Amino acid sequence: MAARPMWQGHLRLSLVSCPVAMYSAIQRTGDVHFNMLHKTTHNRIRMVPTDPETGPVERDDIVKGYELEKDHYVVVTQDEIDNVRLESTRTIDIDRFVDQADIDRLYWDEPHYLVPDGKPAAEAFVVIREAMRKAGRIALGKVVMHQRERLLALEPYEDGMIAWTLRAHAELRQPQDFFDDIPSLKADPKMVEIATRIIEQQEGPFDPSQFVDRYEEALKALIRAKEKGAGRQVTAEEPKDTNVVDLMEALRRSLGKPGAKSKAAAHTKPAARKSSAKKAPARKKAS
């Protein structure tokens, strides 16, 4: 396995435990990243830690501080931080099993692959995995990642497990803060019927491999053109708002739009795949 684990420790179910390793299921190696350069020399800008009174600061002279109030800090050393240990720093302790539908989709965050860490750990890992698969439940546990204790949702996935980090309740904004200002309107049943038929025309299977980040592709094309000494700018017009007056007409035209049915039909016939191919993990549905 080429990737390095982002976390190593133990997975424990009651008295059964085994060493496990966690790997991020997400890779961002293809993203376009820009560096900051001087506009004249094109030298890469160096970010030098600077004290407003003494000037540049050596890395060894930098300490961590928590701001209690403006310009008033409590200084904490790395040794003191390391000494604050929780059981979840080295162990994912499963303490509850829930139905997947009980977890609102707002809470699902990022997926990680969880695997046994070494061949001796495989037997206990497989027992826990298959017991979870048979029960049809999602396991909840805690783990310390990036100096934060995170709630995990564990589920069997093929030969391993997927460990989803879950957002804390305090992280989520209340929907009422945004939805309460939406006008209370009654939709025209005829318009809803037409919109429903448009949805049916565009139904198809979920195939994430068909998604391409067109904006990033446009950035790459721009970079290639600039590298060859030419500039190319790609722009797109913003869609015009649909007025209430012509909403019905816009719906009717959308329903009869050429290619709508053929496009939907194309989606219903995805390219054949080998049975051994592994599908990408998708967010779990929830109520």
N, C-alpha and C positions, 0 to 999 in steps of 0.2 A: 504494500500500500504506500503510494508515493507521498500522500499528504501527511502532515504532522498533526497529531491530535491537539485540539484546543483545550481539552480537559481530560485528566485521567484520575480514576479513583475506584470506588466500589459501588455496585448496585446491590441493594439489600431489600429482600422481602421477608419480613419476620426474622427467622433464624437462618435463612438461606442468603448467601451473598457471594459475589464474584467480582473480580477486577474487570473494569470496563474502560473503554476509551471513547471519547466523543469527538466527532469531526463535523465541521460546518457543512451543510448540504448545499450551500450557496457559494458560487464562485463569481468574482467580479473582475477577473483578469482582463476581460475584453473591453472594459469601460474606458472611455476617453478621458484622460486626466491632463490638465494643463499646469505647467510650472510658471511661476512668476519670474519674469526677466526684466532687466533694465531696458528701457525703451530705446536707448542709444547703443549701448554695448552688447545687448542681448546676453549678458552674463546672468546666470541664475542667481536670484536674490537669496542671501543667507539670512535666516532669522536668528539674530544674536540676542540672547537673554540680556536685558539691560535694567539696571537699577536707576530710577530717576535722579538719584543723588550722586551715586558713585560711578555710574556708567556701566560698561559691559561686565557681566558676571560669569565666573567659571561654573561649570555644571556641579562641581563638588560643593559649591557654596550655596546651592539652592535647596531649600527645605519646603515641606508641605505645610500649609496653614489653612485652617477653617475660619472663615469670616463670621464672627458673632454679630458684629455690627460694623458700620463703615469704618475702615482702617483699624479695626480691632480684631486680631487673629489669635487663635490657639494653634501653636506649633506642634505638629505630630511627626515623630520620626518613623522611618520605614520599619524599624524593629518593633516599635509599639503597634504599628498596623499589623505586622505579621503575627504578633502575639494575640491579637483578637481573633481567635479561631472558633468556628462553629463546626458542628458535626457535618454540616452540609458542604464544608470546604473540601472534604475528601470522600463523602458518601452521598449517594442519591438514595435516600431512605423512603421507600414507598409506604405511604401511610393511609392511602384512600383509593378506592376505585369508583369511578363514576361513569354514567352513560355519556357517550360522546355528544349527544344532543343537549346535554345539560350545560355545555360550555358555549357561551355566546361567541359568535365568530369575531366580535370585537377584541376578544382577549387573545386570540391566536397570534403569535409573533413570528419567530423564525424557526425553521426546521434544522435538526442536527441528526447525523447518523450515530447510533449507539451500537457498539460492537464489543464482543468479549476481548479482553486485553490478554492475549496469550491462549494457547491451546488448552491448558489445564482449566481455564475459566469457562470453556465452551459448554460443558455439560450443565452446570448450574444456570448459565445464561439461557440455554435452550429450554430448560424446564420452566423457568419464569416466563419466557416468551410464549411457549405453547399453552401454559395455564391461562395467560392473559387472552390469547387467541380463542381458547375454548370458552372462557367466561364472556367474551365480547365486550369488555370494558376498557376504559382508559385509566391508566395508573397516574396518580399525582404524587410528585415528590419535589424536593427542594435541592438546589445546588448553588454554590457561590461561583459566579462567573463575572470577570471584569470588576471585581471589588463590590459586587452586589449579589444579594441572595435572590435567586430567581425561582419561580414556581415552574415546574416542568410537567408536561403531559406526555406520557410514554404510551406508545402503541406498537404492536408487532407490525413489521413491514418486510415482506419477503423473508430473507434469512436473518434479518437483524431487527432493529427497532428504530423508530423515529422518535426523537425527543424534541418536542415543541416547547420553546420558551413561551410562557404566558405573561401577558402584561398584568401589572398590579391594578387593582380596582382604582386606586388613587391616581393612576396615570391617565385614566380615561375621562374625557370631558362628558358631562351629562348631555344626552341628545336633546333634552327639553330646552337647553340654552340656545339651541339653534333651530329646532323644529317648531317651537311655539309661535314664531313669527310667520310661519307659512299660512297664507290665507285659507280659511275653511271653505273650500269650493266643492260643488257636486259635479263630477265629470259627466259630460253628455254621453249617455249609453251608446248612441250610434258611433260616436268618435272612439269610444273604448272598444267597440266591436271591430272597427276597422283596424285600430292599432293592434288588437289581438291577432288579427289575420296576418298583419305584417310580421309580427313576432313568429307566427307559425311558419311563414315563408322562409325565415332566416334561422330556423332551428338547425342544429347540427351537433356533433360530438365535440367535446373539449379536447383540443390538440394543441398544447402549448408550444410544440416545435414549429408551428406555423406562424408564431408571433415573432416579428422582427422589429427592433427598436429603430424606427425610421429616422428619428431625430439623430441618434448616434451614428447611423449609417451616413446621414447627410453631413455630419461633422467630419467623419472619416474621409468622405469624398472631398470636402472643402480642404482638408489638410493635404490630401494627395495633389489637388490642383495647385495649392500654394507651393508645395514642394517643387512642382514643375514650373513655377514662375507665373502661374495664372491664378486669378481670383475668381471664385464662383460663388454666387449667393443664391440660396434657394429660399423662396418665400411662398407662403400660401395665404390665400384670403380667408379671413374669419367668416364663419357661417353667419348669415343674416338671421336675426330673430324672427320667429314666426308670429305674425300678428293674430290676434284672436279671430279677426274677421275672416282670414284665409286659412285658418287651421284645418277646417274640414276639407278644403280643396287640397291642402298639402298632404293630408292623410290619404286622400283618394289617389293622388298622383303617386305617392310612395307605394301604395298597394299595387298599382299597375305599372310600376317602374320596370323597364326592360332589364332582364338579367337577374331579377330578384329570385325567381324560382330556380333558375339554373345554378345560381350561386349557392343557394341552400342545398340543392341536390348534390353539388360537388362536395359540400361539407359532410354529407351523409355517407360518402364513400371514401373514407380515409385510406391512404396507401397501406397495403398489406404489410404486416410486420411479423417477424419471426416470434414464435411463442416464447423463446428464451429471452427476448429483449426486455429490458427493465424499464418500466415507466417511471416518470418523474413523480415525486410525491406532490400531492395537491392538498390544499387546505381542506380540513374536514368540515363537512356541513354541520350546522347546528341550528337549533331553533332560535 
